[in-house]
C-alpha cells in the first residue's frame, strides 16, 4: 500500500510543478492573446493566426515526436543500468531533431508564397512566414530536452523555463505593440524567445546529465543501440505519423480551412473562443508528461493494479480542478468575451460554450495515449487519430461553408466525442487480448 501511495504522491508533486508552470505560462499566453486581439483588431489578428497556423502545420509534419521515443528507451536503459546506451539514445534523439528542424525550415521557406496565394489570401504574407519559420529550427530540440528533464524528475526546471518563455513573449508583445509596431516585430520576438528557451534548456540538460554521471552525450556511439534501431524506428515512425495526423486538428489545418472558406475575421472569432479552452486544456500536458514515465515503468513490471490506481487517481484530481471552471465559463461566456476581448468579439460567445464542452470530454481521456504508448501499441493510437481526424475534416466540410466559425466549433466537439467512443472500444479490445 505504501508503494502505491508514494507513486501517487510523486505523480501529484511532479504534476503540481508542471501544472504551476503551465498555469503561469497559460496566464501569460492568455494575456498575450488578449493584447494581440485588441491591439491588432479582428482582421490583422486573423492574419496573424493564419501565419502561425501554416508554419505550425509544417512543424507538426516534420516533428517526429522524438521525445516519446526518448522517454521510452532512455527510461528502459536507465532501469537496466546501461548508461552508455542512454547516451546513445540521447545523441540519436538530438540528431533527428536537428535534421527534421532544418528540413522543416527549408520547406517552409520554399512554400511560403504558395501558402500566401492559396490559404492566407493576404498580399505580403509570405514575408511573415519567412520570419516565423526560424522558430521551428530553435524549437526542434526542446521536446527531447524536456523528456530528459522529466526522466530525471526535473519538473521544477521545466515549469520555470516554460513560464519564462511565455513571460518573455508577453513582455515583447507588449513593448512591440506599445510603440506602434506590428506583426513583423511580434513574430521576431517569438523567434527570439525560442532561441533563448533553447539555450536555457540545453544548459539544464547538460547540468542534469552531469549530476547523474552521464556526460559528453555527443561523443556516444550509436552502434551500441544498433540492435534496437528497427524497433525504435517502428516506434518513432508510429509516433511521428500520429504527430503528422494532428496537424489536421482545429489548431492547424482546421484554422487554415476556416480561413479559406470564411476569411480572417472568422478565424479571429474562433481563436478567441478557443483561447479559453486552450487555457483549460493546459492541465492535460502536465498530467500526460508526469504519468507517461510511470506507465513505461509499470509496463516493464507488468504492474496492472498500479497502473489502474494511477489513472483513477489522476482523473479524480483532474475533475476536482476542471469541472468548476467549465461551469463558470458556460454561465458567464458573454461577460467573459465582452470584458476580456471587447464588444467586437461578442459573436464568439456560443462558439466558446461549444468548445468548452468539447474540452471537457477531451480531458476525460487524456490518459489513453500514454497508456497505448507505454505498452508499445502506438499503432492503436494512430488508428484512433485517423478515425478522429477523418470525422473532423468531414464535419468541417459539411458545416464551415454555411456556419463559419460556429460550424468549426461543432466540428471540434463532434470529433472529440468520436475519439471518446473510439478510445473506449480500443481499450476494451486491448483488455480482452
HUGI-V516579 format. One record per pair of residues at least 6 apart in sequence whose C-alpha atoms are under 7 Angstrom apart, sorted by the first residue. I is the first residue (numbers start at 1). J is the second residue. If there is no record, write none. Layout:
BEGIN
i->I j->J
i->I j->J
END
This chain:
BEGIN
i->4 j->306
i->8 j->310
i->11 j->290
i->11 j->291
i->14 j->155
i->14 j->290
i->15 j->286
i->15 j->287
i->15 j->290
i->17 j->155
i->17 j->156
i->17 j->159
i->18 j->155
i->18 j->156
i->18 j->159
i->18 j->286
i->19 j->283
i->19 j->286
i->20 j->159
i->21 j->159
i->21 j->160
i->21 j->162
i->21 j->163
i->22 j->159
i->22 j->162
i->22 j->163
i->22 j->282
i->24 j->163
i->25 j->162
i->25 j->163
i->25 j->166
i->26 j->279
i->28 j->166
i->28 j->167
i->28 j->170
i->29 j->166
i->29 j->170
i->30 j->275
i->32 j->170
i->34 j->340
i->34 j->341
i->36 j->45
i->37 j->45
i->37 j->341
i->38 j->341
i->42 j->265
i->42 j->268
i->43 j->264
i->43 j->265
i->45 j->268
i->46 j->264
i->46 j->265
i->46 j->267
i->46 j->268
i->47 j->264
i->48 j->183
i->50 j->120
i->50 j->255
i->50 j->256
i->51 j->128
i->51 j->129
i->53 j->251
i->53 j->252
i->53 j->255
i->54 j->252
i->55 j->108
i->55 j->129
i->55 j->133
i->56 j->252
i->57 j->247
i->57 j->252
i->57 j->253
i->58 j->104
i->58 j->108
i->59 j->104
i->59 j->136
i->60 j->243
i->60 j->244
i->60 j->247
i->61 j->243
i->61 j->244
i->61 j->247
i->62 j->100
i->62 j->104
i->63 j->100
i->63 j->240
i->63 j->243
i->64 j->236
i->64 j->239
i->64 j->240
i->64 j->243
i->65 j->239
i->65 j->240
i->65 j->243
i->66 j->93
i->66 j->144
i->66 j->236
i->67 j->143
i->67 j->144
i->67 j->147
i->69 j->235
i->69 j->236
i->70 j->89
i->70 j->90
i->70 j->93
i->70 j->144
i->70 j->147
i->71 j->147
i->71 j->151
i->71 j->293
i->72 j->296
i->74 j->86
i->74 j->89
i->75 j->151
i->77 j->83
i->77 j->85
i->77 j->86
i->78 j->86
i->85 j->224
i->85 j->225
i->87 j->214
i->87 j->217
i->87 j->220
i->88 j->217
i->88 j->220
i->88 j->221
i->88 j->222
i->88 j->224
i->88 j->225
i->90 j->217
i->91 j->217
i->91 j->218
i->91 j->220
i->92 j->222
i->93 j->144
i->94 j->141
i->97 j->140
i->97 j->141
i->98 j->140
i->98 j->141
i->101 j->136
i->101 j->137
i->101 j->140
i->102 j->137
i->105 j->133
i->105 j->134
i->105 j->136
i->105 j->137
i->108 j->133
i->109 j->130
i->112 j->126
i->112 j->129
i->113 j->126
i->116 j->122
i->116 j->125
i->116 j->126
i->119 j->256
i->119 j->260
i->128 j->184
i->131 j->187
i->131 j->188
i->132 j->187
i->132 j->188
i->132 j->191
i->134 j->191
i->135 j->191
i->135 j->194
i->138 j->194
i->138 j->195
i->138 j->198
i->139 j->194
i->139 j->198
i->142 j->198
i->142 j->201
i->145 j->201
i->145 j->202
i->145 j->205
i->146 j->158
i->148 j->205
i->149 j->155
i->149 j->205
i->151 j->293
i->161 j->197
i->165 j->193
i->165 j->197
i->168 j->193
i->169 j->189
i->169 j->190
i->169 j->193
i->172 j->189
i->173 j->186
i->176 j->185
i->176 j->186
i->209 j->215
i->235 j->378
i->238 j->378
i->238 j->379
i->238 j->382
i->239 j->378
i->242 j->382
i->242 j->385
i->245 j->385
i->245 j->386
i->247 j->253
i->248 j->254
i->248 j->389
i->249 j->389
i->250 j->412
i->255 j->267
i->258 j->267
i->258 j->400
i->258 j->404
i->258 j->405
i->259 j->266
i->259 j->267
i->261 j->401
i->262 j->401
i->262 j->404
i->266 j->404
i->266 j->405
i->267 j->405
i->269 j->345
i->269 j->348
i->269 j->405
i->270 j->348
i->270 j->405
i->273 j->348
i->273 j->351
i->273 j->352
i->274 j->352
i->274 j->355
i->277 j->355
i->277 j->356
i->277 j->359
i->281 j->359
i->281 j->363
i->284 j->363
i->284 j->366
i->288 j->366
i->288 j->367
i->288 j->370
i->292 j->370
i->292 j->374
i->295 j->307
i->295 j->371
i->295 j->374
i->296 j->374
i->298 j->307
i->299 j->374
i->299 j->375
i->326 j->356
i->330 j->353
i->333 j->349
i->333 j->352
i->333 j->353
i->334 j->346
i->334 j->349
i->337 j->345
i->337 j->346
i->337 j->349
i->338 j->346
i->351 j->406
i->351 j->409
i->354 j->409
i->354 j->410
i->354 j->413
i->355 j->409
i->355 j->413
i->358 j->412
i->358 j->413
i->358 j->416
i->361 j->416
i->362 j->416
i->365 j->420
i->368 j->423
i->369 j->381
i->372 j->378
i->372 j->381
i->384 j->419
i->384 j->422
i->388 j->415
i->388 j->418
i->388 j->419
i->391 j->415
i->392 j->411
i->392 j->412
i->392 j->415
i->395 j->411
i->396 j->407
i->396 j->408
i->396 j->411
i->399 j->407
i->399 j->408
i->400 j->407
i->400 j->408
END
